Amino acid sequence: MTAELTSIIIPVRNQWTYTRQCLAAIRRFTPTPHEVIVIDNRSTDDTVWALGKQPGIRRIRNEVNRGFAAAVNQGLKAARGTVTVLLNNDTLVSHRWLSQLLTVLKAHPRNGMVGPVSNRVIPEQKVAVSLTTPQEVHRYCARHNRSDPRQWRQADRLSGFCLMFPTRLIQEVGDWDERFGVGTFEDDDYSWRVKRAGYRLIVAGDTYVHHYGSRSFRKRSYREFRKILEQNRRYFEQKHQKNPDRC
């Protein structure tokens, strides 16, 4: 692994408009040394050819949709950085986002995972903002994203939409559980496993990352989404003998 390098892993499945915007924002707002690894879970839109024209990314193409957790595991195996960030393709990063998350992660040796606050996310990380355009997001972040340890707080779980952890954590906690299929609850599962290993989960309240929210899942019918959600919830409860809302 390369010292002081952060590996940004982005699983994608179609939604090229959002992926393009996400990659452009990373290039614009991430002077901290990093690499970008995009895992394409068998996209069928412009993503297939357009990724090949994107500068400075590493691409892995799956011939089937292997799901979020499997894509994360593929990215981790390819990662060269000492720190990893999992990032949804329907996010928009902005001013100082990566350097501030790194500051939180490195503040204490037992800080195992760090996540920012956002608009569409679990309650532990949610902030009440109304931002509709990239320009509004960047203006907000120019003011908000200022390192402030008073805004850091521990949580019982973190969302996988934007999640930082030391790459070496995989050696202690293990791979992401691919039995969660296309997605949902795999981040709850990993949060619980990281906590069980004795690490802390930290919300970086001083760092905002915009999230357009579950764009791939919105292509599915509500009934199909509910089926996946309920199935994965049951699997989590059987695996850990816990309610995911009370971990």
PLY file of the C-alpha trace (Angstrom):
ply
format ascii 1.0
element vertex 247
property float x
property float y
property float z
element edge 246
property int vertex1
property int vertex2
end_header
0.00 0.00 0.00
1.07 3.57 -0.65
1.48 5.73 2.47
-0.90 8.63 2.92
-3.07 7.57 -0.01
-6.86 7.30 0.29
-8.69 4.81 -1.91
-12.17 6.03 -2.90
-14.36 3.07 -3.91
-17.51 3.87 -5.89
-19.92 1.03 -6.77
-22.14 2.01 -9.71
-25.13 0.58 -11.50
-26.33 2.87 -14.32
-27.22 6.50 -13.39
-24.34 7.92 -15.44
-25.47 11.53 -14.95
-24.93 11.21 -11.20
-21.68 9.26 -11.55
-20.23 11.90 -13.88
-21.15 14.67 -11.44
-19.71 12.69 -8.53
-16.37 12.13 -10.29
-16.15 15.76 -11.37
-16.69 16.93 -7.78
-13.99 14.57 -6.50
-11.51 16.00 -9.02
-12.43 19.57 -8.11
-12.56 19.32 -4.34
-10.02 16.63 -3.39
-6.42 17.88 -3.35
-5.55 15.27 -0.71
-3.70 12.30 -2.31
-6.23 9.71 -3.44
-7.14 7.11 -6.02
-10.62 6.42 -7.42
-11.78 2.84 -8.03
-15.13 2.47 -9.78
-16.88 -0.92 -9.64
-19.44 -1.17 -12.45
-22.16 -3.67 -11.53
-23.22 -4.42 -15.09
-24.53 -1.01 -16.09
-26.58 -0.90 -19.26
-26.60 2.86 -19.90
-23.87 5.30 -20.98
-21.79 4.27 -17.95
-20.40 1.34 -19.95
-18.42 3.46 -22.43
-18.26 6.79 -20.59
-16.21 5.46 -17.68
-13.47 4.56 -20.13
-13.12 8.23 -21.03
-12.82 9.43 -17.43
-9.27 10.47 -16.51
-7.51 9.15 -13.45
-9.81 6.33 -12.39
-9.39 2.59 -12.08
-12.35 0.60 -13.36
-13.60 -2.91 -12.60
-16.47 -4.22 -14.71
-18.78 -7.01 -13.53
-20.78 -9.03 -16.04
-23.60 -9.41 -13.50
-24.91 -7.10 -10.79
-23.08 -8.51 -7.79
-24.51 -6.00 -5.32
-23.04 -3.35 -3.07
-21.11 -5.51 -0.60
-19.46 -7.59 -3.33
-18.42 -4.41 -5.16
-16.92 -3.06 -1.93
-14.92 -6.26 -1.45
-13.64 -6.04 -5.02
-12.59 -2.46 -4.46
-10.85 -3.28 -1.18
-8.83 -6.00 -2.85
-7.68 -3.49 -5.47
-7.12 -0.60 -3.03
-3.59 0.74 -2.61
-4.36 3.34 0.05
-3.93 3.10 3.81
-7.42 4.60 4.17
-10.58 3.68 2.27
-13.69 5.73 1.53
-16.85 4.04 0.27
-18.83 6.56 -1.75
-22.18 6.24 -3.49
-22.28 7.50 -7.06
-25.29 9.69 -6.23
-23.31 11.90 -3.87
-21.73 15.31 -4.29
-18.58 16.02 -2.31
-17.36 19.55 -1.74
-14.89 21.78 0.09
-12.39 20.04 2.40
-14.52 16.90 2.65
-11.72 14.32 2.53
-9.13 16.15 4.63
-11.69 16.74 7.38
-12.84 13.12 7.52
-9.17 12.09 7.72
-8.66 14.47 10.63
-11.50 12.78 12.53
-10.30 9.26 11.74
-6.76 10.00 12.90
-7.81 11.86 16.05
-7.93 8.65 18.12
-6.60 5.12 17.48
-9.99 3.59 18.34
-11.87 5.67 15.77
-12.76 2.82 13.43
-15.18 4.42 10.96
-16.18 7.98 10.18
-19.15 9.35 8.25
-20.25 12.89 7.35
-23.63 14.51 7.86
-26.02 14.77 4.94
-29.54 15.51 3.75
-30.73 11.97 2.86
-29.30 9.57 5.38
-30.07 7.72 8.62
-31.19 9.91 11.57
-27.80 9.71 13.28
-26.22 11.67 10.41
-29.08 13.77 9.11
-29.14 17.55 9.05
-32.09 19.73 8.08
-31.01 21.53 4.92
-32.79 22.32 1.68
-30.23 22.30 -1.13
-31.37 21.68 -4.68
-28.48 22.59 -7.00
-24.74 21.83 -6.98
-24.07 25.55 -6.63
-26.15 25.68 -3.45
-24.36 22.61 -2.09
-20.92 24.08 -2.70
-21.85 27.44 -1.20
-23.20 25.70 1.90
-20.09 23.52 2.22
-17.76 26.49 1.81
-19.27 27.83 5.04
-20.06 24.62 6.91
-17.05 22.39 6.20
-14.68 23.85 8.80
-12.91 21.45 11.13
-14.51 21.58 14.57
-14.01 18.70 17.04
-16.98 19.99 19.06
-19.20 18.66 16.28
-17.82 15.12 16.36
-19.98 12.54 18.09
-20.13 8.78 18.55
-22.90 6.76 16.91
-24.15 3.18 16.99
-24.16 2.86 13.21
-23.03 4.75 10.11
-24.46 4.84 6.61
-22.47 3.36 3.74
-23.28 6.25 1.40
-19.98 7.89 2.43
-17.90 5.93 4.87
-14.20 6.17 5.81
-12.09 3.57 7.62
-8.48 2.33 7.71
-8.00 -0.20 4.92
-6.33 -2.54 7.42
-9.67 -2.84 9.25
-10.68 -5.50 6.74
-7.97 -7.79 8.16
-9.50 -7.62 11.63
-13.22 -7.34 10.92
-13.37 -9.30 7.66
-15.01 -8.78 4.27
-18.35 -7.08 3.76
-21.13 -9.68 3.85
-22.20 -10.39 0.27
-25.29 -12.27 1.44
-27.04 -8.91 1.68
-27.27 -9.08 -2.12
-27.98 -5.92 -4.08
-28.02 -3.85 -0.91
-29.55 -2.55 2.37
-28.38 -3.40 5.89
-24.85 -4.35 4.87
-23.63 -1.07 6.39
-25.56 -1.79 9.62
-23.89 -5.19 9.66
-20.41 -3.77 9.22
-21.04 -1.03 11.78
-21.99 -3.64 14.37
-18.97 -5.79 13.56
-16.59 -2.81 13.82
-18.10 -1.84 17.19
-17.83 -5.44 18.40
-14.12 -5.34 17.53
-13.73 -2.46 19.98
-13.71 0.52 17.64
-15.77 3.72 17.71
-18.08 5.00 14.99
-17.85 8.77 14.62
-20.19 11.23 12.91
-18.21 14.19 11.57
-20.80 16.87 12.17
-18.45 19.45 10.70
-18.42 17.80 7.26
-21.36 17.73 4.85
-21.61 15.48 1.78
-24.73 15.83 -0.34
-26.73 12.68 -1.13
-29.34 12.59 -3.87
-30.48 9.30 -2.38
-30.98 5.69 -3.52
-31.12 6.46 -7.23
-30.52 2.84 -8.25
-33.23 1.56 -5.92
-35.70 4.13 -7.26
-35.61 2.27 -10.55
-37.13 -0.71 -8.80
-40.81 -1.00 -7.92
-41.80 -0.10 -4.37
-42.90 -3.70 -3.79
-39.56 -5.06 -4.95
-37.64 -2.60 -2.77
-39.73 -3.49 0.29
-39.11 -7.17 -0.32
-35.34 -6.64 -0.44
-35.46 -4.43 2.67
-37.49 -6.91 4.71
-35.43 -9.88 3.57
-32.14 -8.23 4.52
-33.53 -7.01 7.83
-34.51 -10.56 8.74
-31.07 -11.80 7.75
-29.40 -9.16 9.94
-31.60 -10.09 12.92
-30.90 -13.81 12.47
-27.17 -13.24 12.08
-26.70 -10.98 15.11
-29.78 -11.78 17.22
-30.32 -8.03 17.38
-32.71 -5.39 16.14
-30.68 -3.23 13.71
-32.37 -0.12 15.12
-31.00 -0.88 18.59
-27.39 -1.81 17.95
0 1
1 2
2 3
3 4
4 5
5 6
6 7
7 8
8 9
9 10
10 11
11 12
12 13
13 14
14 15
15 16
16 17
17 18
18 19
19 20
20 21
21 22
22 23
23 24
24 25
25 26
26 27
27 28
28 29
29 30
30 31
31 32
32 33
33 34
34 35
35 36
36 37
37 38
38 39
39 40
40 41
41 42
42 43
43 44
44 45
45 46
46 47
47 48
48 49
49 50
50 51
51 52
52 53
53 54
54 55
55 56
56 57
57 58
58 59
59 60
60 61
61 62
62 63
63 64
64 65
65 66
66 67
67 68
68 69
69 70
70 71
71 72
72 73
73 74
74 75
75 76
76 77
77 78
78 79
79 80
80 81
81 82
82 83
83 84
84 85
85 86
86 87
87 88
88 89
89 90
90 91
91 92
92 93
93 94
94 95
95 96
96 97
97 98
98 99
99 100
100 101
101 102
102 103
103 104
104 105
105 106
106 107
107 108
108 109
109 110
110 111
111 112
112 113
113 114
114 115
115 116
116 117
117 118
118 119
119 120
120 121
121 122
122 123
123 124
124 125
125 126
126 127
127 128
128 129
129 130
130 131
131 132
132 133
133 134
134 135
135 136
136 137
137 138
138 139
139 140
140 141
141 142
142 143
143 144
144 145
145 146
146 147
147 148
148 149
149 150
150 151
151 152
152 153
153 154
154 155
155 156
156 157
157 158
158 159
159 160
160 161
161 162
162 163
163 164
164 165
165 166
166 167
167 168
168 169
169 170
170 171
171 172
172 173
173 174
174 175
175 176
176 177
177 178
178 179
179 180
180 181
181 182
182 183
183 184
184 185
185 186
186 187
187 188
188 189
189 190
190 191
191 192
192 193
193 194
194 195
195 196
196 197
197 198
198 199
199 200
200 201
201 202
202 203
203 204
204 205
205 206
206 207
207 208
208 209
209 210
210 211
211 212
212 213
213 214
214 215
215 216
216 217
217 218
218 219
219 220
220 221
221 222
222 223
223 224
224 225
225 226
226 227
227 228
228 229
229 230
230 231
231 232
232 233
233 234
234 235
235 236
236 237
237 238
238 239
239 240
240 241
241 242
242 243
243 244
244 245
245 246
